Amino acid sequence: MLVCLFIGCAAFSDDAQAEELRATLQREMARSEPDYVVYVPKSIDGSAFDTGNEHFLVFDGPDGSLMAVWTQSSYEGAGDHRIVFARSDDEGETWSSPLRIAGPSKPKESYQSSWGFPLVSKSGRVYVVWNQYQGIADYHHQITGTMDACYSDDMGKTWSAPQTIPMKRSPYDHPDEKYPSNWIVWQRPIRDGKGKWLAGFTRWVSPAVRTQPVNNSWTAQESVVEFMRFENIDDDPEPKDIVITNSAFGDRALRAPHYDKPSLSIAQEPSLARLPDERLFCVMRTMSGYIWYSVSADDGRSWCNPRPLLRHDFGAPIEQPLCCCPIYEYEKGRYVLLHHNNDGHFEGSRREETNKNRRPAFIALGEYRPNAEQPVWFSESKKLMDNDGSPIGPLKRIDIGVYTSVTKRNGEFVLWHPERKFFLLGKKITRTWLADLKVKAE
């Protein structure tokens, strides 16, 4: 069900301008055929400071609501990233206005807050954790930061003051400790076998210690995948007292080779799924033209060497540009893999042109294969949605199916996605839609 837009006209000199904006937003939002509408920016040019909406994480609230946190800004890189929160009490049909819980409301107001993610304790305390810029950049001001957090004990109505969570220094950090780490958590953490929250994250290697990049593109800046376990969230600690243990740390970090320089690791944005045998299956984006994966048999404490993700054992690798490619459990032993089904050369683009090759969005159905070397095998890919390459917002974005999350409630599997990092939308993935995707038998 597509929700109609009602945009206020106060900011416009006449009704004709307001109607033109309303019509443009309605037309552009309809391109991906959404079933739910969570947020529509109040401008297209960034003048309302809200046309950047990304890292959109929807989750089950402890009171039965749907809750969401995301990073909002004038546009990505404008310097005014903020963490906002919203909730729905009617299964996603309507949402509250976003409440800013950290970061500036407009550029140059204060240091930006980026890439928030939620953790919910057993008592119902809702934490939000994010990367907090502290005025000193190592790799980039969007990525260099402390780990800060706040919490709500009243289901998101009010939030505590932010505090900094201690982070262990890494050999991939700048040797000078005045520089915070370079890191991003991009998916909701999952519960491990003992009920503790486990998150995969990208660690960008400090320019002071990294492998020399092959070119000046940001796509060739070294990165690895690591994991962090939040040991005591269910004790409802103050953020400064949260205890974290690390795995795949330092020289155990997961690496994947750059297509033009194999010694250069470009491994980013891990996504975790639990297998029926309790192993963890992790996929990640790379700069090889393919998705890579790793498996852990000890609940994320150690991992096998990463390798390209195949359709099945001895099958073809699954193509993907440098873009997130999450895997989600659809039901026990069955998974959906969201990806873009091209190796970076979409419509003649180069692999470095991520503003061109992150569309359309496809789904491949995965099924558990207990006796296989690669424990999840995949169908061919089916196009889920596209925006026809129509640019929008200050950055003229055309990407789709990026920085997503899913919920499974009342028999409905919903993919929540920031379309062109502009609209925040939801799309149902039904069994009927998946029915024609067939996975090779073992």
N, C-alpha and C positions, 0 to 999 in steps of 0.2 A: 504494500500500500504506500503510494507516494503522497507525502503530506504537502499540502499547498503552502506557499510562503506568504507571510504577512510582514512586510518590511515597513518600518516607520518612515515617514516622509519629512521629518523635522529638519534633516540635514540637507534638504534639497530646496532649490529656489522655486520650483513649481512642481505641480502634480505630474507633468509629462516626464520629467527626469526621474521621479520616483517610480513611475510605471515602467520606464525603460529598464531601470535597475531590476525591478521585480521580475520582469519578463526574461531578462538575461540570466538571472540566477535560477529561475525555474527551468529554463531550457537547458542550461549547463548541468544542473543537478540531475536532470532526468536521463542523461546520457548512459549512466551505468545501471539504470532501472532499479533504484533502491527500494527496499521494503520498509526501511525506517530512516528517519531524519533526526539526527541529534543536534547538529549545530550548523547554521548557515551564517557566514560572515555578513557584517552590516555594510561592507563596502567591497569593491573589487580592486581598488587602487592602493589599499593599505591605509587609507586616511582614518579608518576607525581602529587601527592598530590590532586587527583581529583576523587578517587574511592568511596567516600561517597557523595551521592546526595539524599536529602530527604526533607520532608515538601515542596512538589512541588505544588505551587499555581499559576495556569494559570488564567488570567482574561482578560476582554475586555479593551483594551487601549482606552483612550478618543479620539484618532485619527483614530479609526477603526482597529487598529492592534490587534494582540494577544500579551500579555505581560506575563512574568513569573518571579517569584522570588522563590529562594529555598536556602536551607542551603547546602553548599558544604564543603568537607574536605578530608583529606587523607583517613579517615574512621571515623565513629561515635565514639566519645570519644578520638580521637587522640590529641585534644587540639587546632586544627587549624580551627574550624568552621568559615565559612565566609558567608556573604550574597551576592548572585550574582543575576544579572538581565539579561534577554534576551528578544528578541522580534521577532515576525514573521509578515511579511507584505503580506503573501500569504496563509492565513488561516491554518497555522501550517505545511505547507509542508517543509519549510526551516526556520531555526532559526539563529539569530546572535550568535556569540561566547559570552559566559557569561562574563559580566562585573562585577568585584568585587566592591561592594559599601561599605562594612564594613567588618572588621575582617582581620586576617592574611592570607598570601598566602601560608604559610607552618608552621609546628609546631615551637613553641617557638619564633615566630616573634613578636607577640603582643597578647593582650587578645582577646579571641575568641568572635565572634558574632553568635548568634544562633536563629533559628526559626522565620525568618522574615515573615511578612504578609503585604499585600498592603491595602491602603485606597486611593481612588480617590475623589478629591473634584469636585464640580460642575463646577468649572472653568477649570478643566483638570490638576490640580496639582496632581502629583502622589507621595504619601508618602509611605515609607516602614518603618515598626516598627519592632523591634526585642528585644530579651533578650541579654543584654550586660554584659558579665562577667567582674567584676571589681577587680579580684585578690583575692577575699575572698569568700569561698564556705561555705554555711550552709548545705543544703541537698546534693547538687552535683554541680560541676563546670559547667555542661551543663544547669543547671536549676536555680541556684542562680544568679540573675543579675538585673540591672536597666532596665527600659524600655527606649530604645533609638530609635531615628528616624532620617531620612533625607528625602529630597524630590527632585523631578525633575520638572522643568517648561518647559523642552524641550523634552518631551516624552522619557526620559531615556538616553539621550546622556550624560548629566552631572548631578551631584548630589551635594546637599548642604553638608556642614560639619555636622556630627552627633551632636545632642543635646539630653539631657535627659528629658523625659516627667515625671512630678511628679506622683508618685504612693502613694496612701493612704496606710498607715500601717494597717496590719490586725492582729487580735488576733492570727492568725495561723503563723505569722512571728516570728522570733527570738526576744526575748525581747530587745536584744542589737541592736540598730538601725544602727550599723556599718555593719550589715548583710543585704544585700538587700533581697527582697522577692524571693520566689521559685515559678516560674510560667511559663506557656507555653500557647500561643495561637496557635492552629494548623490548623484551617480552615479559609477561607476568612470570614471576617465579613459580615453581611447583613444589609440592610437599615431597620430601624424600621418604624413604621407607620407615623412618622413625618420626615422621610428622614435622620435620624441620623444613624451613623454606630454603630452596636451592635455586640459584639464578646463574645462568650463563651470561658472560659479558665480553665485549670487545675491549682489549687493552691496546691502545695505540702506542707504539714504541716511541720514546722521546727522540727528537732529532739529534740529541747529544750522543745517543748510543745505537741508533738504528742502522740497519743495512742500507747502504747508499741506494736511493731510488733510481729507477731507470729513466725517469723523465720528471718534469716539474708538476705533473698532474697529481691532484690529491688522491687519485686512484692507485698511485704507486708509493704511497707512504706506508711504511711497515706496520703491521698489526697482527695480533694473535688472539686466540680465544682462551679464556680461563673461566673458572667457576668460583662462586662464593656461597657459603652456607651460613644462614642467619641462625645462630645456635639458641637464642633465648627469647624470641619474639613472643612466645606463649606465656612468658613471665611478665609481660607488659612493662618492659624496662623503659626508662627515659632514653631518647635516641642516643645520647652520649654514652650510655651503658650497653648498647647493643654489641654483642660479641659475634665476630665473623671469623670463620676459618676458610682458608683458600685451598683450592685444588687445581690441577693442571697449571701450576704456578711456576714462574721462572722458566728453566730449561725443559719443563714438562708441559708447557703451553702447547695448544694445538696450532699447527701451522699448515699453510697451503701455499703452493708455489705460484708466483706471478708468471703469467704466460710467456713473458719475454726475459725473465731472470729467475730461475727456479730457487736460487738461494734467498730471494726476497719473499717473505711471508706476507700474504694478504688473506687473512682469515678473520671473518667478522660476523657479528649478529647471529649467535647460535640460537637454535630453537630446539627444545627438549620434548620428547614424548616417552612415555613408559610403555615397555613391551609386556606382553602377557607373562613372560618368564621373569619379570621384574628388572631386567636390564634397562638401561637408559639409552635411547637412540637420539643422537644430536645431528642436525644438519646446519650448515653454515654457508654464508655467501663468500665467494672468492673472486679473484681476478684471473681465473683460468678459462672462463667460458662455461663452467660447469658448477653444479652444486657439489659440495664435499660433505662427508659424514664421518662420525666416529661413534663407538659403542663403549659403554661402561658396564662392567659386571659387578661393580661394588658400590653402586649408588652414587656415582659421580666422583669418587675419590681418585680413581685412575681411569685412563682412557686409552683405547687402541690408537695406533697411528691413523690419522685421517686419510681418506681416499675418495676418489670420485664416486658420486652416487649414480648407480646404474638402474635401468628399468628392472633388471633381474640379474642374477648371477650370469656373467659372461655376456650381458646385454649392453646396449648403447648407454653412454652417460646422459644424464638429464641436463640439458642446456639451461644456462642462466647467466644474465649479465651481472655486473656488480650491484646486486640489489637483494634485499631481504627475501627469504624463501622459507617461510615458517611451515612446520608440520604440526598438525593438530589431530588428536585422537577423536575420531568420529563416533566410534563405538569400540568395544574391546576387540583388539586385533585388526581394526580397520582405521585408516588414517587418510586425511586429505593433505596434500602438499600444494601450497599456493606458490606459483612461480610464473615466469614470463616466457619460458619456452623458446628463448633465443640465446645465442652465445655472445651477445653484445653487438652483433652486426645487423641489427634490425633495420630494415629499409635503408641499407647502405651506411648506417652509422658506424663509427669506430667504437671499440670497447670502452674507451674513455668517455664517450659522450652519453653519460648516464641520464642526461636530460632528454634523450631521444629513445633509448632502448628499454625503458621500464614500462612497456605496454605491449599488447593487451595483457590482462591477467588470466592465467590458466589454472585449472585444478587437475592433478593426477591423483587417482585413488591408490592408496597403499594397503597391502595386506601382509600380515605377519606370516613368515615362512620359517618354522622352528628349526628346520634342518639345513637351511641355506647359509652360505657364508655371509651374504648381506641379508639381515633378518627381516627386512621389509622390502617387498617387491611392488612395482608400480605399473599401473596401466599407462596407455598413451594419454596425452593431455587434452583437455577439453576447455575451450574458451569460456570463461566465466563472465567477464565484463570488459568493456572498453569505453573510452571517452572520445574516440575518433581522432585523437591527437589534437583536440581543441584546447588551446592554451588559456589559462586564467590566472588572475592575481598578478602582483607586482613582478614576480619572477617568470610569468608565462609558463607555468608548469603543465606537463601533460602526463605525469606518471600516475599509475593506478595500481591498487592492490599492494600498497606499501605500508609498513608499520601498523599492522593489524592486530586484532585479538578476536577471540571467539567466546561465545557463551552457549551452553546447552541447558535449556530449561523447557519444561512442559512439552517435550518431544520436538522442540525446534532447535536447530543448529544454526546460529547466526554469526556471520562474519562481519565484524565491525571494522570499518576502514576509513582513513582520511583521504578522500578522493582528490587527487592533485594537491595533496596537503592543504586543502582549502575547505571543502565540505566534510562534515563528519556524518557518515551514513552506515546503515546496516543492510545486509543482504542475506536472505535465507539460502542455505544449501540443503536441499531436500533429498530424500532417498530416490525419489522419482528422477531428479536431475542427474544423480550419480549412476542410475541403473544401467546405462549403456557403456559404462567404463568397466572393462574386463582386465583382470590381472592374470598373468601367465601362471598356470599350475606348477607346483614344485616338481 
